């Protein structure tokens, strides 16, 4: 039976105290990314042999989709004739979902498309360090006064 010595390295630096056949990394973070190499050294017929294998660890950010309407809270809003009104739609979309998070207004059941008297502005914010994503669209209605 051959007996060998196992060592582990991360990015070609020895990991002290790791000499088992498996290396487990619990609750990995971005700092754990790198190339992990296991080397087995053994002697046979008075000759030293090495064999090794490497794997790259890449930490992927957790993505959590969860929609929660932050505003509007009211079902109806009233405006005085001749005055501008701004309707704010803010939605919490989840964590690490910036490219999937969009809000928009519909006017009379139809998607907004630069209808006369209306304008729309959009903004998506990713909070740091949580990576929580909030999308906000403000619909401004200006009724012309006759």
MARRO-300297 format. One record per atom (N, C-alpha, C, CB): y, x, z; atom name. Coordinates in steps of 0.2 Angstrom, whole numbers, m for minus. Atoms other than C-alpha are relative to their C-alpha. Glycine has a CB too. Layout:
# residues N
@py:Y, px:X, pz:Z, atom:CA
...
//
This chain:
# residues 146
@py:m6, px:4, pz:0, atom:N
@py:0, px:0, pz:0, atom:CA
@py:6, px:4, pz:0, atom:C
@py:0, px:m5, pz:6, atom:CB
@py:m6, px:m3, pz:1, atom:N
@py:17, px:6, pz:m5, atom:CA
@py:5, px:m2, pz:6, atom:C
@py:3, px:0, pz:m7, atom:CB
@py:m5, px:2, pz:m5, atom:N
@py:31, px:6, pz:9, atom:CA
@py:6, px:3, pz:m3, atom:C
@py:m2, px:2, pz:7, atom:CB
@py:m7, px:m2, pz:2, atom:N
@py:49, px:7, pz:4, atom:CA
@py:5, px:m1, pz:5, atom:C
@py:1, px:m2, pz:m7, atom:CB
@py:m6, px:1, pz:m4, atom:N
@py:66, px:7, pz:12, atom:CA
@py:5, px:m4, pz:m5, atom:C
@py:3, px:6, pz:2, atom:CB
@py:m5, px:4, pz:4, atom:N
@py:78, px:m7, pz:6, atom:CA
@py:7, px:1, pz:3, atom:C
@py:m2, px:m7, pz:1, atom:CB
@py:m7, px:0, pz:m2, atom:N
@py:97, px:m5, pz:6, atom:CA
@py:4, px:m5, pz:m4, atom:C
@py:3, px:7, pz:0, atom:CB
@py:m5, px:5, pz:4, atom:N
@py:111, px:m17, pz:0, atom:CA
@py:7, px:3, pz:0, atom:C
@py:0, px:m7, pz:4, atom:CB
@py:m7, px:m2, pz:1, atom:N
@py:128, px:m13, pz:m7, atom:CA
@py:4, px:m5, pz:m3, atom:C
@py:0, px:6, pz:m5, atom:CB
@py:m5, px:5, pz:3, atom:N
@py:143, px:m23, pz:m11, atom:CA
@py:5, px:4, pz:m4, atom:C
@py:3, px:m5, pz:5, atom:CB
@py:m4, px:m4, pz:4, atom:N
@py:153, px:m16, pz:m25, atom:CA
@py:m1, px:8, pz:1, atom:C
@py:8, px:m2, pz:1, atom:CB
@py:2, px:m7, pz:m1, atom:N
@py:144, px:1, pz:m23, atom:CA
@py:1, px:3, pz:6, atom:C
@py:3, px:4, pz:m6, atom:CB
@py:m1, px:m2, pz:m6, atom:N
@py:148, px:2, pz:m5, atom:CA
@py:m6, px:m3, pz:5, atom:C
@py:7, px:m2, pz:3, atom:CB
@py:6, px:2, pz:m4, atom:N
@py:133, px:2, pz:8, atom:CA
@py:2, px:m5, pz:5, atom:C
@py:m2, px:6, pz:4, atom:CB
@py:m1, px:5, pz:m5, atom:N
@py:132, px:m14, pz:18, atom:CA
@py:m5, px:2, pz:6, atom:C
@py:m2, px:m7, pz:m2, atom:CB
@py:3, px:m2, pz:m6, atom:N
@py:127, px:m7, pz:36, atom:CA
@py:m4, px:m6, pz:3, atom:C
@py:4, px:3, pz:5, atom:CB
@py:4, px:5, pz:m4, atom:N
@py:113, px:m16, pz:45, atom:CA
@py:m4, px:m5, pz:m5, atom:C
@py:4, px:m4, pz:4, atom:CB
@py:3, px:4, pz:5, atom:N
@py:106, px:m25, pz:29, atom:CA
@py:m6, px:3, pz:m3, atom:C
@py:5, px:m3, pz:m5, atom:CB
@py:6, px:m3, pz:3, atom:N
@py:88, px:m20, pz:25, atom:CA
@py:m6, px:m4, pz:m1, atom:C
@py:m2, px:6, pz:5, atom:CB
@py:5, px:5, pz:1, atom:N
@py:79, px:m36, pz:22, atom:CA
@py:m1, px:m1, pz:m8, atom:C
@py:1, px:m6, pz:4, atom:CB
@py:1, px:2, pz:7, atom:N
@py:72, px:m42, pz:5, atom:CA
@py:5, px:m5, pz:m3, atom:C
@py:m7, px:m2, pz:m1, atom:CB
@py:m5, px:5, pz:2, atom:N
@py:85, px:m56, pz:5, atom:CA
@py:6, px:2, pz:3, atom:C
@py:m3, px:m7, pz:1, atom:CB
@py:m7, px:m1, pz:m3, atom:N
@py:104, px:m55, pz:8, atom:CA
@py:3, px:m7, pz:0, atom:C
@py:4, px:5, pz:m3, atom:CB
@py:m3, px:7, pz:0, atom:N
@py:111, px:m72, pz:13, atom:CA
@py:8, px:1, pz:2, atom:C
@py:m3, px:m4, pz:5, atom:CB
@py:m7, px:1, pz:m1, atom:N
@py:130, px:m75, pz:13, atom:CA
@py:2, px:m7, pz:1, atom:C
@py:5, px:3, pz:m6, atom:CB
@py:m2, px:7, pz:m2, atom:N
@py:135, px:m90, pz:23, atom:CA
@py:7, px:m1, pz:m1, atom:C
@py:m3, px:m2, pz:7, atom:CB
@py:m7, px:2, pz:0, atom:N
@py:151, px:m99, pz:20, atom:CA
@py:4, px:5, pz:m4, atom:C
@py:3, px:m1, pz:7, atom:CB
@py:m3, px:m5, pz:4, atom:N
@py:156, px:m88, pz:6, atom:CA
@py:7, px:m2, pz:m2, atom:C
@py:m4, px:1, pz:m7, atom:CB
@py:m7, px:0, pz:2, atom:N
@py:175, px:m85, pz:2, atom:CA
@py:1, px:4, pz:m6, atom:C
@py:4, px:1, pz:6, atom:CB
@py:m2, px:m4, pz:5, atom:N
@py:184, px:m77, pz:m12, atom:CA
@py:m1, px:8, pz:2, atom:C
@py:8, px:m1, pz:m2, atom:CB
@py:1, px:m7, pz:m2, atom:N
@py:183, px:m61, pz:m2, atom:CA
@py:m7, px:3, pz:m1, atom:C
@py:2, px:1, pz:7, atom:CB
@py:7, px:m2, pz:1, atom:N
@py:164, px:m61, pz:m4, atom:CA
@py:m2, px:1, pz:m7, atom:C
@py:m4, px:m5, pz:3, atom:CB
@py:2, px:m1, pz:7, atom:N
@py:165, px:m60, pz:m23, atom:CA
@py:m1, px:8, pz:m1, atom:C
@py:6, px:m2, pz:m4, atom:CB
@py:1, px:m7, pz:1, atom:N
@py:158, px:m44, pz:m30, atom:CA
@py:m7, px:1, pz:m3, atom:C
@py:1, px:5, pz:6, atom:CB
@py:7, px:m2, pz:3, atom:N
@py:142, px:m35, pz:m37, atom:CA
@py:m4, px:2, pz:6, atom:C
@py:1, px:5, pz:m5, atom:CB
@py:5, px:m1, pz:m6, atom:N
@py:128, px:m35, pz:m24, atom:CA
@py:m6, px:4, pz:m3, atom:C
@py:m2, px:m6, pz:4, atom:CB
@py:6, px:m4, pz:3, atom:N
@py:114, px:m22, pz:m27, atom:CA
@py:m5, px:1, pz:6, atom:C
@py:3, px:7, pz:m3, atom:CB
@py:5, px:m2, pz:m5, atom:N
@py:98, px:m20, pz:m18, atom:CA
@py:m4, px:6, pz:m3, atom:C
@py:m5, px:m7, pz:1, atom:CB
@py:4, px:m6, pz:2, atom:N
@py:89, px:m3, pz:m19, atom:CA
@py:m6, px:1, pz:4, atom:C
@py:5, px:6, pz:0, atom:CB
@py:6, px:m1, pz:m4, atom:N
@py:72, px:0, pz:m14, atom:CA
@py:m2, px:8, pz:m2, atom:C
@py:m6, px:m5, pz:m2, atom:CB
@py:2, px:m7, pz:0, atom:N
@py:67, px:19, pz:m11, atom:CA
@py:m7, px:1, pz:3, atom:C
@py:6, px:4, pz:3, atom:CB
@py:7, px:m1, pz:m3, atom:N
@py:49, px:24, pz:m9, atom:CA
@py:m3, px:7, pz:m3, atom:C
@py:m5, px:m6, pz:m2, atom:CB
@py:3, px:m6, pz:2, atom:N
@py:38, px:39, pz:m11, atom:CA
@py:m7, px:m1, pz:m2, atom:C
@py:1, px:6, pz:6, atom:CB
@py:7, px:0, pz:3, atom:N
@py:22, px:41, pz:m21, atom:CA
@py:m2, px:7, pz:m2, atom:C
@py:m1, px:m6, pz:m5, atom:CB
@py:3, px:m7, pz:2, atom:N
@py:12, px:57, pz:m23, atom:CA
@py:6, px:5, pz:1, atom:C
@py:m2, px:0, pz:m7, atom:CB
@py:m6, px:m4, pz:m1, atom:N
@py:27, px:66, pz:m15, atom:CA
@py:6, px:0, pz:m4, atom:C
@py:m3, px:7, pz:1, atom:CB
@py:m6, px:1, pz:5, atom:N
@py:39, px:60, pz:m28, atom:CA
@py:4, px:m6, pz:3, atom:C
@py:m2, px:0, pz:m7, atom:CB
@py:m4, px:5, pz:m2, atom:N
@py:54, px:49, pz:m23, atom:CA
@py:2, px:m4, pz:m6, atom:C
@py:6, px:3, pz:4, atom:CB
@py:m2, px:5, pz:5, atom:N
@py:57, px:33, pz:m33, atom:CA
@py:5, px:m5, pz:2, atom:C
@py:m6, px:m3, pz:m3, atom:CB
@py:m5, px:5, pz:m2, atom:N
@py:71, px:21, pz:m33, atom:CA
@py:0, px:m6, pz:m6, atom:C
@py:8, px:3, pz:0, atom:CB
@py:m1, px:5, pz:5, atom:N
@py:72, px:4, pz:m41, atom:CA
@py:6, px:m5, pz:3, atom:C
@py:m7, px:m4, pz:m1, atom:CB
@py:m6, px:4, pz:m2, atom:N
@py:87, px:m8, pz:m40, atom:CA
@py:1, px:m6, pz:m4, atom:C
@py:6, px:4, pz:1, atom:CB
@py:m3, px:6, pz:3, atom:N
@py:94, px:m25, pz:m45, atom:CA
@py:6, px:m2, pz:2, atom:C
@py:m6, px:m5, pz:0, atom:CB
@py:m7, px:2, pz:m2, atom:N
@py:111, px:m31, pz:m45, atom:CA
@py:2, px:m8, pz:m3, atom:C
@py:5, px:4, pz:m3, atom:CB
@py:m2, px:7, pz:2, atom:N
@py:119, px:m49, pz:m46, atom:CA
@py:8, px:0, pz:2, atom:C
@py:m4, px:m5, pz:4, atom:CB
@py:m7, px:1, pz:m1, atom:N
@py:137, px:m53, pz:m47, atom:CA
@py:1, px:m7, pz:4, atom:C
@py:5, px:0, pz:m6, atom:CB
@py:m2, px:6, pz:m4, atom:N
@py:144, px:m66, pz:m34, atom:CA
@py:7, px:m2, pz:m2, atom:C
@py:m1, px:1, pz:8, atom:CB
@py:m7, px:2, pz:1, atom:N
@py:158, px:m77, pz:m40, atom:CA
@py:1, px:m7, pz:4, atom:C
@py:0, px:m2, pz:m8, atom:CB
@py:m2, px:6, pz:m4, atom:N
@py:166, px:m90, pz:m28, atom:CA
@py:3, px:m5, pz:m4, atom:C
@py:4, px:3, pz:6, atom:CB
@py:m3, px:5, pz:3, atom:N
@py:170, px:m106, pz:m36, atom:CA
@py:3, px:m5, pz:5, atom:C
@py:m5, px:m4, pz:m5, atom:CB
@py:m3, px:4, pz:m5, atom:N
@py:183, px:m117, pz:m28, atom:CA
@py:m3, px:m7, pz:0, atom:C
@py:8, px:0, pz:m2, atom:CB
@py:3, px:6, pz:m1, atom:N
@py:177, px:m133, pz:m21, atom:CA
@py:5, px:m5, pz:m3, atom:C
@py:m1, px:m2, pz:7, atom:CB
@py:m4, px:5, pz:3, atom:N
@py:183, px:m148, pz:m31, atom:CA
@py:m2, px:m7, pz:3, atom:C
@py:m1, px:m1, pz:m8, atom:CB
@py:2, px:6, pz:m4, atom:N
@py:184, px:m165, pz:m22, atom:CA
@py:5, px:m5, pz:m4, atom:C
@py:1, px:0, pz:7, atom:CB
@py:m4, px:6, pz:3, atom:N
@py:190, px:m181, pz:m32, atom:CA
@py:1, px:m5, pz:5, atom:C
@py:m3, px:m2, pz:m7, atom:CB
@py:m1, px:6, pz:m4, atom:N
@py:198, px:m194, pz:m21, atom:CA
@py:6, px:m3, pz:m1, atom:C
@py:m1, px:2, pz:8, atom:CB
@py:m6, px:3, pz:2, atom:N
@py:211, px:m206, pz:m26, atom:CA
@py:2, px:m4, pz:6, atom:C
@py:m1, px:m5, pz:m6, atom:CB
@py:m3, px:4, pz:m6, atom:N
@py:223, px:m213, pz:m13, atom:CA
@py:7, px:m1, pz:m3, atom:C
@py:0, px:3, pz:7, atom:CB
@py:m7, px:1, pz:2, atom:N
@py:239, px:m222, pz:m18, atom:CA
@py:4, px:1, pz:6, atom:C
@py:1, px:m7, pz:m3, atom:CB
@py:m5, px:m1, pz:m5, atom:N
@py:253, px:m216, pz:m8, atom:CA
@py:6, px:m5, pz:0, atom:C
@py:3, px:8, pz:0, atom:CB
@py:m5, px:5, pz:1, atom:N
@py:266, px:m227, pz:m15, atom:CA
@py:0, px:m2, pz:m7, atom:C
@py:8, px:3, pz:1, atom:CB
@py:m3, px:5, pz:m4, atom:N
@py:271, px:m240, pz:m20, atom:CA
@py:m4, px:m4, pz:5, atom:C
@py:4, px:m5, pz:m4, atom:CB
@py:4, px:4, pz:m5, atom:N
@py:266, px:m250, pz:m4, atom:CA
@py:1, px:m7, pz:m2, atom:C
@py:2, px:2, pz:7, atom:CB
@py:m2, px:7, pz:1, atom:N
@py:275, px:m266, pz:m9, atom:CA
@py:m3, px:m2, pz:m6, atom:C
@py:7, px:m1, pz:1, atom:CB
@py:2, px:3, pz:6, atom:N
@py:268, px:m278, pz:m22, atom:CA
@py:6, px:m2, pz:m5, atom:C
@py:m5, px:m6, pz:1, atom:CB
@py:m6, px:2, pz:4, atom:N
@py:285, px:m283, pz:m27, atom:CA
@py:6, px:3, pz:2, atom:C
@py:1, px:m8, pz:0, atom:CB
@py:m6, px:m3, pz:m2, atom:N
@py:302, px:m275, pz:m27, atom:CA
@py:5, px:m4, pz:m4, atom:C
@py:0, px:8, pz:m2, atom:CB
@py:m5, px:4, pz:3, atom:N
@py:318, px:m284, pz:m31, atom:CA
@py:6, px:5, pz:m1, atom:C
@py:2, px:m6, pz:4, atom:CB
@py:m6, px:m4, pz:2, atom:N
@py:334, px:m277, pz:m39, atom:CA
@py:6, px:m4, pz:m1, atom:C
@py:m1, px:5, pz:m6, atom:CB
@py:m6, px:4, pz:1, atom:N
@py:352, px:m283, pz:m40, atom:CA
@py:1, px:1, pz:m8, atom:C
@py:6, px:2, pz:4, atom:CB
@py:m2, px:m1, pz:7, atom:N
@py:357, px:m287, pz:m58, atom:CA
@py:5, px:5, pz:m1, atom:C
@py:2, px:m7, pz:m2, atom:CB
@py:m5, px:m5, pz:2, atom:N
@py:366, px:m273, pz:m66, atom:CA
@py:m1, px:7, pz:3, atom:C
@py:7, px:m3, pz:1, atom:CB
@py:2, px:m6, pz:m3, atom:N
@py:359, px:m260, pz:m55, atom:CA
@py:m6, px:4, pz:m2, atom:C
@py:0, px:m1, pz:8, atom:CB
@py:6, px:m4, pz:2, atom:N
@py:347, px:m246, pz:m58, atom:CA
@py:m5, px:0, pz:6, atom:C
@py:2, px:8, pz:m2, atom:CB
@py:6, px:0, pz:m5, atom:N
@py:330, px:m246, pz:m49, atom:CA
@py:m5, px:5, pz:m2, atom:C
@py:m3, px:m7, pz:1, atom:CB
@py:5, px:m5, pz:1, atom:N
@py:318, px:m232, pz:m47, atom:CA
@py:m6, px:m2, pz:3, atom:C
@py:3, px:7, pz:2, atom:CB
@py:6, px:1, pz:m2, atom:N
@py:300, px:m235, pz:m45, atom:CA
@py:m5, px:6, pz:1, atom:C
@py:m4, px:m6, pz:m4, atom:CB
@py:3, px:m6, pz:m1, atom:N
@py:290, px:m221, pz:m37, atom:CA
@py:m8, px:m2, pz:0, atom:C
@py:2, px:4, pz:6, atom:CB
@py:7, px:1, pz:m1, atom:N
@py:271, px:m220, pz:m40, atom:CA
@py:m3, px:7, pz:2, atom:C
@py:m3, px:m3, pz:m7, atom:CB
@py:2, px:m6, pz:m2, atom:N
@py:263, px:m206, pz:m30, atom:CA
@py:m8, px:m1, pz:2, atom:C
@py:4, px:3, pz:6, atom:CB
@py:7, px:0, pz:m1, atom:N
@py:244, px:m203, pz:m30, atom:CA
@py:m3, px:6, pz:3, atom:C
@py:m4, px:m3, pz:m6, atom:CB
@py:4, px:m6, pz:m2, atom:N
@py:233, px:m191, pz:m20, atom:CA
@py:m6, px:0, pz:m3, atom:C
@py:m1, px:0, pz:8, atom:CB
@py:6, px:0, pz:4, atom:N
@py:220, px:m186, pz:m32, atom:CA
@py:m6, px:4, pz:3, atom:C
@py:2, px:3, pz:m7, atom:CB
@py:6, px:m4, pz:m2, atom:N
@py:209, px:m174, pz:m22, atom:CA
@py:2, px:7, pz:1, atom:C
@py:m6, px:m1, pz:m4, atom:CB
@py:m1, px:m7, pz:m1, atom:N
@py:207, px:m155, pz:m19, atom:CA
@py:m2, px:4, pz:m6, atom:C
@py:m4, px:2, pz:6, atom:CB
@py:1, px:m4, pz:5, atom:N
@py:208, px:m143, pz:m33, atom:CA
@py:m2, px:m4, pz:m7, atom:C
@py:m6, px:5, pz:1, atom:CB
@py:1, px:4, pz:6, atom:N
@py:209, px:m156, pz:m47, atom:CA
@py:7, px:m1, pz:m4, atom:C
@py:m2, px:m7, pz:3, atom:CB
@py:m6, px:0, pz:3, atom:N
@py:226, px:m152, pz:m54, atom:CA
@py:0, px:m3, pz:m8, atom:C
@py:4, px:6, pz:0, atom:CB
@py:0, px:2, pz:8, atom:N
@py:221, px:m154, pz:m73, atom:CA
@py:m3, px:m7, pz:m1, atom:C
@py:m4, px:5, pz:m3, atom:CB
@py:2, px:7, pz:0, atom:N
@py:213, px:m171, pz:m69, atom:CA
@py:4, px:m5, pz:3, atom:C
@py:m7, px:0, pz:3, atom:CB
@py:m4, px:5, pz:m4, atom:N
@py:227, px:m179, pz:m60, atom:CA
@py:6, px:m2, pz:m3, atom:C
@py:2, px:4, pz:7, atom:CB
@py:m6, px:3, pz:4, atom:N
@py:239, px:m190, pz:m69, atom:CA
@py:2, px:m7, pz:2, atom:C
@py:m1, px:0, pz:m8, atom:CB
@py:m2, px:7, pz:m2, atom:N
@py:249, px:m205, pz:m65, atom:CA
@py:5, px:m2, pz:m6, atom:C
@py:4, px:0, pz:7, atom:CB
@py:m5, px:3, pz:5, atom:N
@py:259, px:m217, pz:m76, atom:CA
@py:1, px:m7, pz:1, atom:C
@py:m4, px:1, pz:m7, atom:CB
@py:m2, px:7, pz:m1, atom:N
@py:267, px:m234, pz:m76, atom:CA
@py:m1, px:m4, pz:m7, atom:C
@py:8, px:0, pz:1, atom:CB
@py:1, px:5, pz:6, atom:N
@py:263, px:m249, pz:m87, atom:CA
@py:6, px:m5, pz:1, atom:C
@py:m7, px:m3, pz:0, atom:CB
@py:m5, px:5, pz:0, atom:N
@py:277, px:m261, pz:m92, atom:CA
@py:m3, px:m6, pz:m3, atom:C
@py:7, px:3, pz:m4, atom:CB
@py:3, px:6, pz:2, atom:N
@py:272, px:m279, pz:m94, atom:CA
@py:m7, px:1, pz:m2, atom:C
@py:4, px:m3, pz:m6, atom:CB
@py:7, px:m1, pz:1, atom:N
@py:254, px:m273, pz:m94, atom:CA
@py:m2, px:5, pz:m5, atom:C
@py:m3, px:m7, pz:m2, atom:CB
@py:1, px:m4, pz:6, atom:N
@py:256, px:m261, pz:m108, atom:CA
@py:2, px:7, pz:2, atom:C
@py:5, px:m2, pz:m6, atom:CB
@py:m2, px:m6, pz:m2, atom:N
@py:257, px:m242, pz:m106, atom:CA
@py:7, px:2, pz:m2, atom:C
@py:m5, px:6, pz:m4, atom:CB
@py:m7, px:m2, pz:1, atom:N
@py:275, px:m235, pz:m105, atom:CA
@py:0, px:4, pz:m6, atom:C
@py:3, px:3, pz:7, atom:CB
@py:m1, px:m4, pz:6, atom:N
@py:281, px:m228, pz:m121, atom:CA
@py:8, px:0, pz:m2, atom:C
@py:m4, px:m2, pz:m6, atom:CB
@py:m7, px:m1, pz:2, atom:N
@py:300, px:m225, pz:m120, atom:CA
@py:3, px:m7, pz:m2, atom:C
@py:1, px:5, pz:m5, atom:CB
@py:m3, px:7, pz:2, atom:N
@py:305, px:m244, pz:m120, atom:CA
@py:7, px:0, pz:2, atom:C
@py:m4, px:m5, pz:4, atom:CB
@py:m7, px:0, pz:m1, atom:N
@py:323, px:m247, pz:m121, atom:CA
@py:2, px:m2, pz:7, atom:C
@py:4, px:m5, pz:m5, atom:CB
@py:m2, px:1, pz:m7, atom:N
@py:331, px:m247, pz:m103, atom:CA
@py:m4, px:3, pz:5, atom:C
@py:0, px:m8, pz:0, atom:CB
@py:4, px:m3, pz:m4, atom:N
@py:317, px:m238, pz:m96, atom:CA
@py:m1, px:8, pz:m1, atom:C
@py:m7, px:m3, pz:0, atom:CB
@py:1, px:m7, pz:1, atom:N
@py:314, px:m219, pz:m93, atom:CA
@py:m6, px:2, pz:5, atom:C
@py:6, px:5, pz:1, atom:CB
@py:6, px:m2, pz:m4, atom:N
@py:299, px:m210, pz:m85, atom:CA
@py:0, px:7, pz:1, atom:C
@py:m7, px:m3, pz:m2, atom:CB
@py:0, px:m7, pz:m2, atom:N
@py:298, px:m193, pz:m76, atom:CA
@py:m7, px:1, pz:4, atom:C
@py:6, px:3, pz:3, atom:CB
@py:7, px:m2, pz:m4, atom:N
@py:281, px:m185, pz:m70, atom:CA
@py:1, px:7, pz:3, atom:C
@py:m5, px:0, pz:m5, atom:CB
@py:1, px:m7, pz:m4, atom:N
@py:277, px:m171, pz:m58, atom:CA
@py:m6, px:0, pz:4, atom:C
@py:7, px:1, pz:5, atom:CB
@py:6, px:m1, pz:m4, atom:N
@py:261, px:m164, pz:m51, atom:CA
@py:1, px:6, pz:4, atom:C
@py:m6, px:1, pz:m5, atom:CB
@py:m1, px:m5, pz:m5, atom:N
@py:261, px:m154, pz:m35, atom:CA
@py:m7, px:2, pz:3, atom:C
@py:5, px:m2, pz:5, atom:CB
@py:6, px:m3, pz:m3, atom:N
@py:247, px:m143, pz:m29, atom:CA
@py:2, px:3, pz:7, atom:C
@py:m4, px:5, pz:m4, atom:CB
@py:m3, px:m3, pz:m7, atom:N
@py:250, px:m140, pz:m10, atom:CA
@py:m4, px:6, pz:1, atom:C
@py:m2, px:m5, pz:5, atom:CB
@py:3, px:m7, pz:m2, atom:N
@py:246, px:m122, pz:m4, atom:CA
@py:m1, px:0, pz:8, atom:C
@py:4, px:6, pz:m3, atom:CB
@py:6, px:m3, pz:3, atom:N
@py:234, px:m117, pz:4, atom:CA
@py:m6, px:m5, pz:m2, atom:C
@py:m2, px:6, pz:4, atom:CB
@py:6, px:5, pz:0, atom:N
@py:224, px:m133, pz:4, atom:CA
@py:m2, px:m2, pz:m7, atom:C
@py:2, px:m6, pz:3, atom:CB
@py:1, px:1, pz:7, atom:N
@py:225, px:m135, pz:m15, atom:CA
@py:m1, px:m8, pz:m1, atom:C
@py:m6, px:3, pz:m3, atom:CB
@py:0, px:7, pz:1, atom:N
@py:227, px:m154, pz:m12, atom:CA
@py:5, px:m2, pz:m6, atom:C
@py:2, px:m4, pz:6, atom:CB
@py:m4, px:2, pz:6, atom:N
@py:234, px:m162, pz:m28, atom:CA
@py:3, px:m7, pz:0, atom:C
@py:m4, px:1, pz:m7, atom:CB
@py:m4, px:7, pz:0, atom:N
@py:248, px:m176, pz:m29, atom:CA
@py:3, px:0, pz:m6, atom:C
@py:4, px:0, pz:7, atom:CB
@py:m3, px:1, pz:7, atom:N
@py:254, px:m183, pz:m45, atom:CA
@py:5, px:m6, pz:2, atom:C
@py:m5, px:m2, pz:m5, atom:CB
@py:m6, px:5, pz:m1, atom:N
@py:271, px:m193, pz:m45, atom:CA
@py:3, px:m1, pz:m7, atom:C
@py:5, px:3, pz:5, atom:CB
@py:m3, px:2, pz:6, atom:N
@py:278, px:m203, pz:m59, atom:CA
@py:6, px:m5, pz:3, atom:C
@py:m5, px:m3, pz:m5, atom:CB
@py:m5, px:4, pz:m2, atom:N
@py:295, px:m211, pz:m57, atom:CA
@py:3, px:m4, pz:m6, atom:C
@py:6, px:4, pz:3, atom:CB
@py:m2, px:5, pz:5, atom:N
@py:300, px:m226, pz:m68, atom:CA
@py:7, px:m2, pz:2, atom:C
@py:m5, px:m6, pz:m1, atom:CB
@py:m7, px:2, pz:m1, atom:N
@py:319, px:m229, pz:m69, atom:CA
@py:1, px:m5, pz:m5, atom:C
@py:5, px:6, pz:m1, atom:CB
@py:m2, px:5, pz:5, atom:N
@py:325, px:m245, pz:m76, atom:CA
@py:7, px:m1, pz:1, atom:C
@py:m4, px:m7, pz:2, atom:CB
@py:m8, px:1, pz:0, atom:N
@py:343, px:m247, pz:m81, atom:CA
@py:1, px:m6, pz:m5, atom:C
@py:3, px:6, pz:m3, atom:CB
@py:m1, px:6, pz:4, atom:N
@py:347, px:m265, pz:m87, atom:CA
@py:8, px:1, pz:m1, atom:C
@py:m1, px:m6, pz:4, atom:CB
@py:m7, px:0, pz:2, atom:N
@py:363, px:m265, pz:m97, atom:CA
@py:4, px:m6, pz:2, atom:C
@py:0, px:1, pz:m8, atom:CB
@py:m4, px:5, pz:m3, atom:N
@py:377, px:m275, pz:m90, atom:CA
@py:4, px:m3, pz:m6, atom:C
@py:5, px:2, pz:6, atom:CB
@py:m4, px:3, pz:6, atom:N
@py:385, px:m287, pz:m103, atom:CA
@py:7, px:m2, pz:3, atom:C
@py:m4, px:m6, pz:m2, atom:CB
//
